[in-house]
């Protein structure tokens, strides 16, 4: 299994970005989600799908971020709107099915 994340970049406060994660390997994952890690901070869960299609968001991104997926294509997305400087971090996609796989991370920088 390989996870390939893309879509990060530099955006001004209030702007939007859409992250994508392509999962190869043919597995059906029990969990797919986005984490982020800012400098000097622990990695935190931003948004996720769990069994039965349950969606969860970190309180800090509720109402601004939207996670979605394309199951046939094994793609995971994160639409990020109303971005704030505190959203600056490396964003990682993660998938679990008895084992945990990580993508390589994509940098998101929110700055004027």
MIVOTI-810630 format. One record per residue: residue in three letters; x, z, y of N, C-alpha, C, O in turn; residue number from 1. Coordinates in pm, whole numbers. Atoms other than C-alpha are relative to their C-alpha. Layout:
MIVOTI-810630
ATOM code   n_px   n_pz   n_py  ca_px  ca_pz  ca_py   c_px   c_pz   c_py   o_px   o_pz   o_py pos
ATOM  ALA      X      Z      Y      X      Z      Y      X      Z      Y      X      Z      Y NUM
...
end
This chain:
MIVOTI-810630
ATOM code   n_px   n_pz   n_py  ca_px  ca_pz  ca_py   c_px   c_pz   c_py   o_px   o_pz   o_py pos
ATOM  UNK     84      0   -120      0      0      0     87      0    124    185     74    133   1
ATOM  UNK    -67      1   -130    117    -85    348   -104      0    110   -209    -64    100   2
ATOM  UNK     85     -5   -117    -42     -6    681     77    -55    118    189    -12    145   3
ATOM  UNK    -66     63   -114     41   -218    983    -86     20    124   -194    -36    136   4
ATOM  UNK     73    -30   -122    -68    -86   1321     48    -89    113    165   -127    118   5
ATOM  UNK    -35     83   -116    -77   -292   1640    -99     28    112   -201     94     92   6
ATOM  UNK     93     -9   -112   -235   -305   1983     38     97    110    -32    104    211   7
ATOM  UNK    -40    -93   -103    -50    -41   2178     57    -73    122     75   -194    120   8
ATOM  UNK    -57     58   -120     91    -95   2524     -9     94    117    -40    213    103   9
ATOM  UNK      6    -74   -126    103     17   2884   -130    -34     71   -163   -152     88  10
ATOM  UNK    128     21    -68   -228     64   3063    -16    103    110     35    214     99  11
ATOM  UNK     24    -93   -110   -338    224   3387   -110     99    -37   -194     69   -122  12
ATOM  UNK    110    -95     25   -558    535   3387   -135    -66     26   -153   -139    123  13
ATOM  UNK    131     62     -7   -918    435   3330    -12   -129    -78   -122   -181    -95  14
ATOM  UNK      0    126     74   -818    129   3133    -36     16   -146    -70    125   -193  15
ATOM  UNK     38      2    141   -883     31   2774    107    -68    -85    182   -154    -37  16
ATOM  UNK    -83     65    101   -688    -62   2464    -75      4   -132   -158     91   -155  17
ATOM  UNK     56      0    134   -788   -155   2113    113     -5   -101    192   -100   -103  18
ATOM  UNK   -100     -5    107   -567    -54   1823    -59    -56   -128   -178    -39   -156  19
ATOM  UNK     41     54    129   -582   -230   1489     96     48   -108    215     69    -81  20
ATOM  UNK    -83    -39    114   -454   -126   1148    -43    -83   -120   -158    -78   -164  21
ATOM  UNK     27     83    117   -429   -368    858     56     69   -123    174    102   -129  22
ATOM  UNK    -40    -67    123   -419   -211    513      8   -100   -113    -89   -171   -141  23
ATOM  UNK    -16     89    114   -281   -406    222      9     84   -127     34    204   -119  24
ATOM  UNK    -15    -71    126   -276   -312   -145   -124      5    -84   -118     39   -202  25
ATOM  UNK    120     14     80   -636   -355   -249    -71    128    -37   -167    125   -114  26
ATOM  UNK     67   -125     34   -730     13   -265   -122     24     88   -130    -24    201  27
ATOM  UNK    109    -53    -81  -1055    166   -149     37    143     36     51    228    -52  28
ATOM  UNK    -50   -129    -44   -952    463     60   -112    101     22   -220     66     71  29
ATOM  UNK     96   -108    -21  -1135    796     67      1     47    144    -96    105    194  30
ATOM  UNK    -18    -45   -138  -1006    861    416     80   -106     74    180   -156     22  31
ATOM  UNK    -79     83    -89   -891    638    700    -15     57    140   -125     90    183  32
ATOM  UNK      9    -60   -132   -803    765   1041    118    -34     88    216    -95     45  33
ATOM  UNK   -105     15   -101   -592    756   1354     49    137     42    -30    227     72  34
ATOM  UNK    -67   -119    -52   -345   1027   1449     82    -43    121    108   -161    142  35
ATOM  UNK    -93     28   -108   -129   1054   1756     98    116     15     69    230    -22  36
ATOM  UNK   -102   -101    -24    187   1238   1849     65    -26    134    129   -130    155  37
ATOM  UNK    -63      7   -131    298   1300   2203    136     69     -7    157    153    -94  38
ATOM  UNK   -133    -63      2    659   1398   2285     -9    152      5    -77    208     92  39
ATOM  UNK     -3   -145      1    722   1762   2198   -123     66    -57   -134    189    -55  40
ATOM  UNK    124    -55     53    380   1803   2037    -17    -38   -147     46   -131   -197  41
ATOM  UNK     29     30    139    248   1810   1683    -93   -120    -10   -169   -151     82  42
ATOM  UNK     89    111     26     75   1512   1534   -143     54    -14   -165    155    -81  43
ATOM  UNK    138    -46      5   -300   1545   1577    -93   -113    -43    -68   -230    -16  44
ATOM  UNK    101     96     42   -602   1375   1426    -87    -37    119   -139     50    189  45
ATOM  UNK     79     49   -113   -782   1159   1680   -140    -39    -45   -239      2     16  46
ATOM  UNK    130     47     48  -1061    994   1480     16    -41   -145    123    -83   -188  47
ATOM  UNK    -11     29    143  -1143    937   1115   -133    -36    -63   -241      1    -16  48
ATOM  UNK    110     22     94  -1373    804    848     33     78   -127    145     71   -177  49
ATOM  UNK    -18    -66    128  -1420   1023    542   -109    -47    -96   -192   -132    -61  50
ATOM  UNK     93     42    103  -1622    988    225   -145     -6     49   -192     85    117  51
ATOM  UNK    138     16    -44  -1974    860    283    -12    -57    140   -121    -66    195  52
ATOM  UNK      3     59   -134  -1875    706    615    -14     99    113    -54     62    224  53
ATOM  UNK      9   -102   -105  -1867   1033    807    112    -22    102    228    -38     65  54
ATOM  UNK    -95     23   -109  -1697    986   1145     24    130     75    -70    204    105  55
ATOM  UNK    -37   -118    -79  -1512   1261   1327     95    -41    112    177   -131     96  56
ATOM  UNK    -88     21   -114  -1342   1268   1665     56    134     46    -10    238     35  57
ATOM  UNK    -53   -115    -70  -1112   1512   1833    -83     21    126   -130    -75    187  58
ATOM  UNK     82    -31   -119  -1293   1689   2117     53    -72    123    -24   -112    211  59
ATOM  UNK    -63     58   -119  -1046   1543   2366    -31   -148     18    -11   -202    126  60
ATOM  UNK     26    144    -12  -1153   1183   2291   -147    -35    -19   -184   -151     -6  61
ATOM  UNK    143     28     21  -1526   1218   2223    -60    -66    124    -37    -23    237  62
ATOM  UNK     64     74   -109  -1726    973   2431     89   -105     63     42   -185    144  63
ATOM  UNK    -92     99    -57  -1416    768   2515     58    -93   -106     82   -211    -79  64
ATOM  UNK    -60     78    109  -1277    648   2181   -107    -30   -104   -198     50   -127  65
ATOM  UNK     92     39    107  -1463    463   1906     80    -54   -117    155   -150   -103  66
ATOM  UNK    -65     48    121  -1335    422   1553    -96    -91    -76   -216    -65    -82  67
ATOM  UNK     82     91     80  -1459    134   1341     86    -60   -110    209    -47   -108  68
ATOM  UNK    -76     61    108  -1362    -51   1029    -72   -123    -53   -193   -137    -39  69
ATOM  UNK     51    117     69  -1407   -379    848     44     16   -145    158    -13   -181  70
ATOM  UNK    -36    -34    137  -1420   -281    484     49   -120    -80    153   -110   -145  71
ATOM  UNK    -49    115     78  -1393   -632    328    141    -43     39    219    -86    -46  72
ATOM  UNK   -132     42    -46  -1088   -704    541    100    115     -6    219     95     20  73
ATOM  UNK    -85   -119      3   -949   -350    499     71     22    134    192     46    140  74
ATOM  UNK    -52    -21   -134   -905   -318    872    -61    125     61   -177    158     35  75
ATOM  UNK     44   -118    -74   -932     -6   1087     30    -24    147    135    -77    181  76
ATOM  UNK    -16     22   -142   -978    -11   1463    -22    129     78    -89    221     31  77
ATOM  UNK     26   -110    -93   -968    233   1752    -15    -61    138     83   -105    198  78
ATOM  UNK     25     44   -136  -1130    127   2077     16    121     93    -54    221     78  79
ATOM  UNK    -30   -111    -90   -994    347   2353    -37    -41    142     23   -132    198  80
ATOM  UNK     46     26   -135  -1175    347   2687     25    121     89     50    231     40  81
ATOM  UNK    -21   -109    -97  -1137    555   3002    127     78    -32    126    201    -36  82
ATOM  UNK   -125    -65     41   -778    626   2906     55     89    110     43     61    229  83
ATOM  UNK    -58    -99    -90   -603    922   3062    151     11    -28    195    -24   -138  84
ATOM  UNK   -144    -18     26   -231    998   3104     27     89   -122    127     69   -191  85
ATOM  UNK    -21    -90    114   -269   1272   2843    -27    -68   -134     -3     -8   -239  86
ATOM  UNK     14     77    123   -360   1004   2588    130    -68    -41    139   -127   -149  87
ATOM  UNK   -129     60     29     -1    884   2602     60     62   -126     77    184   -134  88
ATOM  UNK    -53    -47    128    144    910   2252     31   -120    -87     -2   -234    -55  89
ATOM  UNK    -10    100    106    251    717   1947   -120     21    -92   -146    131   -139  90
ATOM  UNK    121     -5     82    -61    636   1749     31    -55   -139     93   -161   -154  91
ATOM  UNK    -24     37    139    -50    618   1370   -131    -16    -75   -224     63    -56  92
ATOM  UNK    113      6     90   -303    494   1122     41     64   -133    157     61   -173  93
ATOM  UNK    -22    -74    124   -338    688    799   -112    -30    -97   -228    -43    -59  94
ATOM  UNK    100     22    105   -514    625    470     33     89   -119    149    109   -153  95
ATOM  UNK    -19    -90    113   -565    856    177    -89    -42   -117   -206    -77   -100  96
ATOM  UNK     74     19    123   -669    800   -182     83     61   -111    140    -10   -194  97
ATOM  UNK    -86    -70     94   -494   1064   -388    143      6     47    224     83     -7  98
ATOM  UNK   -132      4    -63   -187    989   -180    -24    -35    145   -129    -89    180  99
ATOM  UNK     15     26   -143   -130    959    192     99   -106     45    219    -94     22 100
ATOM  UNK    -85    106    -53      2    643    353     -8     -3    152   -113     23    211 101
ATOM  UNK     -8      5   -145    115    603    714     45   -137     46    128   -201    -18 102
ATOM  UNK    -51    118    -66    154    304    937    123     37     83    161    154     88 103
ATOM  UNK   -127    -20    -69    464    263   1152    -16     59    139     83     99    200 104
ATOM  UNK     22    -54   -133    305    382   1477      5   -107    106     82   -202     98 105
ATOM  UNK      0     91   -114    225    201   1799    -10     84    127    -94    173    137 106
ATOM  UNK     -9    -79   -122    309    334   2144   -113    -34     97   -138   -151    126 107
ATOM  UNK    100     13   -106     30    389   2395     48     81    119     71    202    107 108
ATOM  UNK    -43    -66   -122    135    471   2749   -103    -22    108   -136   -136    141 109
ATOM  UNK    100      8   -106   -119    551   3017     65     52    127     94    171    140 110
ATOM  UNK    -72    -36   -121     42    550   3357    -30    -99    110    -53   -218     86 111
ATOM  UNK     18     88   -115     -6    413   3705    135    -43     54    141   -119    152 112
end
